[in-house]
Amino acid sequence: MIIKSKKNLDLKDNHDKDKKTDVTLKNEIGTTKYIIQANINASGIVDRPDVVGAIFGQTEGLLGDDLDLRELQKTGRVGRIRVSINSKSGKSFGSISIPSSLDKIETAVLAASLETIDRVGPCEAKINVSKIEDVRSSKRAYVVDRAKEILKEMMDREVPETQELTEEVKQAVRVKQITKYGADNLPAGPNIDDSDAIIVCEGRADVLNLLKYGIKNAIAVEGTSIPDTIVKLSKEKTVTAFIDGDRGGELILRELMELGEIDNLARAPPGKEVEDLTRKEVFKSLRNKVSAEQALNEIFERSETTPTMPIVESSPVDATQEQTQLSPRPLGPKSGNT
């Protein structure tokens, strides 16, 4: 009983070792093309060395020197023979794995030779080849799956970088295209002189944003006071004032109307500035432009309907005082003359 239990412990240890070595089988063999997978059944209890010995012993000389297992292992064309064996009810069963770097035909011949083994140790045995695994197919499948992952990671990483690079180039081009125009050195696009119509906006940032969307005939007033350059241009070209959607934009429009000749008005959406508008908002605002007179009338109408300071009705005393101030001596001169 003691000997038997010791043997069973040895078999269990061997089984655990085989399970660990099977995991690293493919990692240890770099040039492997195929892996021969076979099953073994023995009529008695056998150990792993018995199976390995039977494989070498009973295939020796069977296929000639070119396919002799010992010679193939020495030259590295066949890897280490892996055997996993278990025993139950006085019989043994397990699996055999043999890595091969031979070609397809030689590997098939070598696999078939395993099925000629009929004894392992003192026991009758039978070996059946279950399959020949093409390691390269597995590698190709791995390559395809891994390539997909790498490509996805690369796209996720590079698309934002490309967008940032494009935006940086656009910004550099816009800054390069912006010019200083006239005696007042006003920020302007490059096509002010060549265009029959221009867009007048408030600041440099507005001109840059319009350049971003390809509008190159914009010029900025740079402040609340209207420069002489703008006044002169307004008399020579068709002018569209593009103002912010706030109170400041209305004040600039009024001054433009007083000093220059403004033809049309385009306005940013309420609460937004021209420099912050998207492409869609810019072109929508320009499409919806109205004549300057109409825009100014609308502004005046809003200002009239908007309550400012409360109006106090004049009292009778105030009226008397007003009459007194208008006619300090209503009858005096006329009585003197009479």
C-alpha positions in Angstrom: 0.0 0.0 0.0 2.8 2.4 0.8 4.6 1.7 -2.5 1.4 2.2 -4.4 0.5 5.5 -2.8 4.0 6.7 -3.5 3.7 5.8 -7.1 0.4 7.6 -7.3 2.0 10.7 -5.8 4.8 10.5 -8.4 2.2 10.2 -11.2 0.3 13.2 -9.8 3.6 15.2 -9.7 4.4 14.2 -13.3 0.9 15.2 -14.3 1.2 18.6 -12.7 4.6 19.1 -14.4 3.1 18.2 -17.8 0.3 20.7 -17.3 2.8 23.4 -16.6 5.0 22.5 -19.5 2.1 22.3 -22.0 1.4 25.9 -21.4 4.8 26.9 -22.5 5.1 24.5 -25.4 4.5 27.0 -28.2 6.6 29.6 -26.5 9.7 27.4 -26.3 9.7 26.4 -30.0 10.3 29.4 -32.3 10.6 27.5 -35.6 7.7 25.1 -35.2 5.4 24.7 -38.2 3.2 21.8 -37.0 2.4 20.1 -33.7 1.4 16.4 -33.8 -1.4 15.7 -31.3 -2.0 12.1 -30.3 -3.9 10.1 -27.7 -2.5 7.0 -25.9 -4.3 4.2 -24.1 -2.5 1.5 -22.2 -3.9 -1.7 -20.7 -1.8 -1.2 -17.5 -0.2 1.5 -15.4 2.7 3.2 -17.2 4.7 6.4 -16.6 5.8 9.2 -18.9 9.3 7.8 -19.4 7.8 4.5 -20.5 5.8 6.3 -23.2 8.8 8.4 -24.4 11.0 5.3 -24.5 8.5 3.4 -26.5 8.2 6.2 -29.0 12.0 6.4 -29.6 12.5 2.6 -29.4 9.7 1.4 -31.7 10.2 4.1 -34.4 14.0 3.7 -34.5 15.0 2.6 -38.0 11.4 2.5 -39.2 11.6 5.6 -41.5 15.3 5.7 -42.2 18.0 8.1 -41.0 16.3 11.1 -42.4 13.3 10.8 -40.2 14.9 9.2 -37.2 13.5 10.9 -34.1 16.8 11.1 -32.3 18.5 12.7 -35.2 15.7 15.1 -35.9 15.8 16.2 -32.2 19.6 16.7 -32.4 19.3 18.9 -35.5 16.3 20.8 -33.9 13.8 19.8 -36.6 11.7 18.1 -34.0 11.1 19.5 -30.5 10.8 17.9 -27.1 8.2 15.1 -26.9 5.5 16.1 -24.4 3.5 13.3 -22.6 0.7 13.8 -20.2 -0.3 10.4 -18.6 -3.0 9.5 -16.0 -4.0 6.2 -14.5 -7.4 4.9 -13.4 -8.8 1.5 -12.6 -5.4 -0.2 -13.5 -5.3 1.5 -17.0 -3.4 4.5 -18.3 -4.5 7.1 -20.8 -3.1 10.5 -21.9 -1.9 12.7 -24.7 1.3 13.2 -26.7 2.5 16.4 -28.4 5.4 16.5 -30.8 6.4 19.9 -32.3 7.8 19.6 -35.8 9.6 22.0 -38.2 9.5 19.5 -41.0 7.4 20.0 -44.1 3.8 18.9 -44.2 4.4 15.5 -45.8 7.3 14.6 -43.5 5.3 15.6 -40.5 2.4 13.4 -41.6 4.7 10.4 -42.1 6.2 11.0 -38.7 2.7 11.2 -37.1 1.6 8.0 -38.8 4.7 6.2 -37.4 3.4 6.8 -33.9 0.4 4.6 -34.6 2.7 1.6 -35.2 3.5 1.5 -31.4 1.7 -1.4 -29.8 3.4 -1.7 -26.4 4.5 0.7 -23.7 6.6 -1.0 -21.0 5.0 -4.3 -20.2 1.5 -3.2 -21.3 -0.3 -3.3 -24.5 -0.9 0.2 -25.8 -2.6 2.0 -28.7 -1.8 5.5 -30.1 -4.1 7.4 -32.3 -3.2 10.7 -34.0 -6.0 13.1 -33.3 -4.8 16.0 -35.4 -1.8 17.9 -36.8 -2.0 21.5 -35.7 -0.7 24.1 -38.2 1.0 26.6 -35.9 1.4 29.0 -38.8 -2.4 29.2 -39.2 -2.7 30.0 -35.5 0.0 32.6 -35.9 -1.8 34.1 -38.9 -5.1 34.3 -37.0 -3.2 35.9 -34.1 -1.5 38.4 -36.5 -4.9 39.4 -38.0 -6.5 39.9 -34.6 -3.5 41.8 -33.2 -3.3 43.9 -36.3 -6.9 45.0 -35.9 -6.2 46.0 -32.3 -3.0 47.9 -33.2 -4.8 49.7 -36.1 -7.6 50.7 -33.8 -5.2 52.0 -31.1 -3.3 53.8 -33.8 -6.4 55.4 -35.2 -7.7 56.4 -31.8 -4.3 58.0 -31.1 -3.5 59.6 -34.4 -6.9 61.1 -35.4 -6.9 63.7 -32.6 -3.3 64.4 -33.3 -4.1 64.9 -37.0 -6.9 67.3 -36.2 -4.7 69.2 -33.8 -2.0 69.4 -36.5 -4.5 70.6 -39.1 -5.9 73.2 -36.8 -2.4 74.4 -36.0 -1.5 74.8 -39.7 -4.8 76.6 -40.3 -4.1 78.9 -37.4 -0.6 79.7 -38.7 -2.0 80.4 -42.2 -4.7 82.6 -40.8 -2.2 84.6 -38.8 0.0 84.9 -41.8 -2.9 86.1 -44.0 -4.0 88.8 -41.7 -2.6 92.2 -42.6 -2.5 95.8 -41.3 -4.5 98.0 -43.5 -4.5 101.7 -44.1 -3.0 104.6 -42.1 -4.6 103.2 -38.9 -3.0 99.8 -39.3 -6.3 98.0 -38.9 -6.4 94.2 -38.8 -7.8 93.0 -42.1 -7.9 90.1 -44.5 -5.7 90.1 -47.7 -8.5 90.9 -50.1 -9.7 94.3 -49.0 -8.4 96.2 -52.0 -9.5 93.6 -54.5 -13.1 93.2 -53.2 -16.0 95.5 -54.2 -17.7 94.6 -50.9 -16.1 94.4 -47.4 -17.2 93.2 -44.0 -16.6 95.5 -41.1 -16.3 93.8 -37.7 -15.2 94.9 -34.2 -11.8 93.3 -33.4 -8.8 91.3 -34.7 -10.3 88.1 -33.3 -13.3 88.5 -35.5 -11.2 88.9 -38.6 -9.2 85.8 -37.6 -12.4 83.7 -37.2 -13.7 84.9 -40.6 -10.4 84.0 -42.2 -10.8 80.5 -40.7 -13.9 80.0 -42.8 -12.3 81.5 -46.0 -13.7 85.1 -45.7 -10.8 87.3 -46.6 -12.4 90.7 -47.1 -13.1 91.6 -43.4 -11.6 94.5 -41.6 -11.8 95.5 -37.9 -12.5 98.9 -36.4 -10.5 98.0 -33.3 -12.4 100.0 -30.7 -15.6 102.0 -30.3 -14.3 105.1 -32.2 -14.5 104.6 -36.0 -11.1 105.2 -37.7 -10.8 107.4 -40.8 -9.8 104.3 -42.8 -13.2 102.7 -42.3 -15.0 106.0 -43.1 -13.1 106.2 -46.4 -13.7 102.6 -47.3 -17.4 102.9 -46.6 -17.7 105.6 -49.3 -15.9 103.5 -51.9 -17.2 100.0 -51.3 -20.4 98.1 -50.4 -20.1 97.7 -46.6 -21.7 95.0 -44.4 -21.3 95.6 -40.7 -21.0 92.3 -38.9 -21.6 93.0 -35.2 -21.8 91.0 -32.0 -25.2 90.1 -30.6 -25.0 92.5 -27.7 -25.5 96.2 -26.8 -21.9 97.0 -27.8 -22.6 95.9 -31.3 -25.5 98.3 -31.6 -23.4 101.3 -30.4 -20.8 100.6 -33.0 -23.4 100.3 -35.7 -24.8 103.8 -34.8 -21.4 105.4 -34.9 -20.7 103.7 -38.3 -24.0 105.0 -39.6 -23.2 108.5 -38.4 -19.6 108.7 -39.7 -19.7 106.4 -42.7 -22.0 104.8 -45.3 -23.1 101.3 -44.1 -25.2 99.3 -46.6 -26.1 96.1 -44.7 -26.0 94.7 -41.3 -25.2 91.1 -40.3 -25.5 90.2 -36.6 -24.3 87.4 -34.5 -27.0 85.4 -32.5 -28.0 87.1 -29.3 -25.4 86.8 -26.6 -22.7 85.6 -29.0 -19.6 87.3 -30.4 -18.4 87.0 -34.0 -15.1 85.6 -32.9 -16.8 82.6 -31.3 -19.2 81.7 -34.1 -19.0 78.4 -35.9 -18.9 78.1 -39.7 -22.6 77.5 -39.9 -23.4 80.4 -37.7 -21.1 82.8 -39.6 -22.7 82.0 -43.0 -26.2 82.0 -41.6 -25.7 85.4 -40.1 -24.3 86.8 -43.4 -27.2 85.3 -45.4 -29.7 86.9 -43.0 -28.3 90.4 -43.3 -30.6 93.3 -43.7 -30.2 96.9 -44.9 -28.6 99.2 -42.4 -31.6 101.5 -42.4 -34.0 98.7 -41.5 -31.6 97.5 -38.8 -31.3 101.0 -37.3 -35.1 101.4 -37.3 -35.5 98.1 -35.5 -33.0 99.2 -32.9 -34.8 102.6 -32.4 -38.1 100.8 -32.1 -36.7 98.5 -29.4 -35.2 101.5 -27.6 -38.6 103.3 -27.6 -40.6 100.4 -26.4 -38.0 99.6 -23.7 -38.7 101.5 -20.4 -35.9 103.7 -19.3 -36.4 106.3 -16.5 -39.9 106.8 -15.2 -41.6 110.0 -16.6 -42.9 112.3 -13.8 -46.0 114.4 -14.7 -45.6 118.1 -14.1 -47.5 119.4 -11.1 -49.6 122.6 -11.2 -46.9 124.4 -9.2 -44.3 123.3 -11.8 -46.6 124.7 -14.6 -46.9 128.0 -12.9 -43.2 128.2 -12.4 -42.7 127.3 -16.0 -45.0 130.1 -17.1 -43.2 132.5 -14.8 -39.9 131.5 -16.3 -41.2 132.0 -19.8 -42.9 135.4 -19.1 -41.3 137.0 -16.1 -43.0 140.4 -16.8 -46.2 139.6 -18.7 -47.9 143.0 -18.2 -45.4 145.4 -16.8 -44.0 146.7 -20.1 -47.3 147.0 -21.7 -48.8 149.1 -18.6 -45.9 151.4 -18.7 -46.4 152.1 -22.4 -50.1 152.8 -21.8 
